[in-house]
Amino acid sequence: MEPLPELYAIFQGEVATVTEYGAFIKIPGCRKQGLVHKTHMSSCRVDKPSEIVDVGDKVWVKLIGKEMKDDKLKLSLSMKVVNQGTGKDLDPNNVSLDQDERKKRMFRDYTSQKITLEAVLNTVCKKCGCKGHFAKECFVQPGGTKYSLIPEEDEEEVAAAGCERDKKTSLADDSSKKRKK
């Protein structure tokens, strides 16, 4: 078996092929190739790896992963943690690699959990204590007027009662004017 570089070793390799998802790098001293995924080519977003490297280019890479899959050894390489001019390690303690790995593991798909209108209407504001809004949406000043939602049925009843009261007061005013004459 050919001698492979140690994990987190830095070496200069030659670009063998470029694909839409990354570039394969020839590892010096053996026939193996490793993949630099486009997310590990630069600290900036890379859409097309062919804009960064060409076949035959010499690049500095760091071996960041070894994985056995289907009886084949797959090697993961990174260009973004190595200075391409000098070959100096920009991440000697592998902090950014750990952060990248943690981001991949922490991602969860929450699209199936939908927030319904009822869920918001039944909340209680921590700022003013009223129902129907969150504290970040609250506009109450300390010691000011508190506002809460009025259910739709009550609004119609209150409006109808207000109209009837207005009618009664106007009738009473009319009758009092007639008596005075």
C-alpha positions as MATLAB code, in Angstrom:
seq = 'MEPLPELYAIFQGEVATVTEYGAFIKIPGCRKQGLVHKTHMSSCRVDKPSEIVDVGDKVWVKLIGKEMKDDKLKLSLSMKVVNQGTGKDLDPNNVSLDQDERKKRMFRDYTSQKITLEAVLNTVCKKCGCKGHFAKECFVQPGGTKYSLIPEEDEEEVAAAGCERDKKTSLADDSSKKRKK';
ca = [
       0.000    0.000    0.000;
       1.227    3.451   -0.887;
       2.182    5.876    1.885;
      -0.529    8.483    2.352;
      -0.015   11.831    4.067;
      -1.098   12.115    7.689;
      -4.407   13.721    8.568;
      -4.103   17.558    8.603;
      -0.831   17.401    6.647;
      -0.158   20.184    4.132;
       1.326   19.467    0.714;
       1.390   20.843   -2.809;
      -0.547   18.868   -5.399;
      -1.478   19.168   -9.039;
      -5.059   19.605  -10.256;
      -6.033   16.452  -12.178;
      -9.667   17.223  -13.082;
     -12.194   19.967  -12.415;
     -15.909   19.188  -11.973;
     -18.953   21.314  -11.134;
     -18.673   20.299   -7.461;
     -14.900   20.660   -6.965;
     -11.462   19.626   -8.158;
      -9.479   16.387   -7.859;
      -5.866   16.886   -6.772;
      -3.027   14.401   -7.406;
      -1.262   13.584   -4.161;
       2.537   13.606   -4.598;
       4.297   10.298   -3.918;
       1.291    8.085   -4.628;
      -1.313    7.419   -7.295;
      -4.235    8.585   -5.151;
      -6.289   11.713   -5.731;
      -8.240   13.763   -3.230;
     -11.256   16.009   -3.703;
     -11.313   19.694   -2.852;
     -15.032   20.423   -2.664;
     -16.045   23.862   -3.925;
     -16.965   24.849   -0.343;
     -13.307   24.269    0.639;
     -11.722   26.126   -2.283;
     -12.056   29.638   -0.877;
     -13.456   31.449    2.130;
     -15.758   33.186   -0.376;
     -18.628   31.451   -2.151;
     -17.510   29.514   -5.240;
     -20.147   28.763   -7.884;
     -17.849   27.401  -10.590;
     -14.619   25.684   -9.491;
     -13.270   26.142  -13.027;
     -13.036   29.885  -12.288;
     -10.650   29.170   -9.394;
      -8.390   26.372  -10.729;
      -7.450   24.787  -14.060;
      -6.101   21.332  -14.867;
      -2.344   21.256  -14.268;
      -2.298   24.056  -11.643;
      -0.174   23.519   -8.542;
      -2.130   24.243   -5.344;
      -1.430   23.957   -1.630;
      -3.928   21.692    0.154;
      -4.547   20.297    3.620;
      -5.790   16.738    4.124;
      -8.928   17.180    6.235;
     -10.589   13.783    5.983;
     -10.122   10.104    5.178;
     -13.159    7.911    4.625;
     -13.563    4.297    3.531;
     -16.587    3.932    1.267;
     -17.332    0.863   -0.860;
     -13.794   -0.479   -0.249;
     -12.333    2.759   -1.627;
     -10.420    5.342    0.341;
     -11.858    8.817   -0.220;
      -9.667   11.760    0.701;
     -11.043   15.225    1.461;
      -8.796   18.217    0.918;
      -9.084   21.919    1.659;
      -7.485   24.908   -0.057;
      -9.102   27.661    2.017;
      -7.148   26.866    5.211;
      -3.766   27.069    3.436;
      -2.021   30.193    2.131;
      -1.729   29.519   -1.611;
       1.412   31.648   -1.922;
       3.525   30.173    0.880;
       1.804   26.938    1.889;
       1.447   28.191    5.471;
      -1.375   26.702    7.579;
      -4.030   29.389    8.191;
      -5.934   27.143   10.629;
      -3.266   25.372   12.711;
      -5.709   24.247   15.423;
      -8.409   23.198   12.919;
     -10.950   25.561   14.483;
     -12.628   26.631   11.230;
     -12.805   23.012   10.055;
     -14.546   22.054   13.310;
     -16.968   24.958   12.898;
     -17.786   23.910    9.315;
     -18.407   20.356   10.487;
     -20.605   21.563   13.352;
     -22.678   23.729   10.958;
     -23.354   20.701    8.764;
     -24.485   18.600   11.722;
     -26.579   21.340   13.378;
     -28.749   22.010   10.300;
     -32.296   20.831   10.730;
     -35.181   21.167    8.324;
     -38.045   23.003   10.033;
     -40.218   23.426    6.930;
     -42.711   20.806    8.104;
     -43.451   22.763   11.296;
     -45.833   25.523   10.279;
     -46.931   28.361   12.513;
     -50.674   28.832   12.432;
     -52.541   32.072   13.037;
     -54.145   30.531   16.100;
     -50.720   29.988   17.648;
     -49.921   33.702   17.406;
     -53.360   34.826   18.597;
     -53.094   32.638   21.714;
     -49.711   34.032   22.779;
     -49.311   36.442   25.670;
     -46.925   39.392   25.370;
     -44.158   39.289   27.976;
     -43.863   43.076   27.874;
     -47.451   44.220   28.485;
     -49.278   40.982   29.383;
     -51.915   41.266   26.621;
     -52.882   38.449   24.268;
     -52.345   38.362   20.523;
     -48.839   39.672   19.912;
     -45.196   39.057   20.765;
     -43.017   41.299   22.948;
     -40.909   42.340   19.945;
     -44.084   43.644   18.237;
     -45.372   45.428   21.368;
     -45.518   49.212   21.206;
     -46.595   49.890   24.792;
     -44.519   52.428   26.706;
     -43.844   51.647   30.381;
     -46.918   52.796   32.328;
     -48.838   53.424   29.072;
     -52.126   52.126   27.694;
     -52.379   48.374   27.165;
     -53.908   47.047   23.966;
     -55.180   43.576   23.153;
     -57.099   41.966   20.330;
     -60.892   42.132   20.339;
     -62.561   39.024   18.908;
     -64.508   39.663   15.697;
     -67.925   38.636   17.118;
     -67.593   41.107   19.987;
     -66.697   43.907   17.580;
     -69.943   43.416   15.649;
     -72.021   43.254   18.855;
     -70.333   46.365   20.281;
     -70.851   48.243   17.039;
     -74.527   47.198   16.886;
     -75.042   48.173   20.544;
     -73.358   51.524   19.898;
     -75.692   52.229   16.961;
     -78.787   51.370   19.049;
     -77.585   53.620   21.889;
     -77.033   56.481   19.433;
     -80.568   56.021   18.082;
     -82.087   56.050   21.584;
     -80.202   59.213   22.598;
     -81.203   60.989   19.395;
     -84.872   59.979   19.927;
     -84.710   61.143   23.534;
     -83.199   64.460   22.384;
     -85.984   64.863   19.812;
     -88.725   64.178   22.375;
     -87.182   66.616   24.894;
     -87.073   69.338   22.220;
     -90.754   68.776   21.417;
     -91.754   69.081   25.073;
     -89.887   72.365   25.519;
     -91.920   74.043   22.774;
];
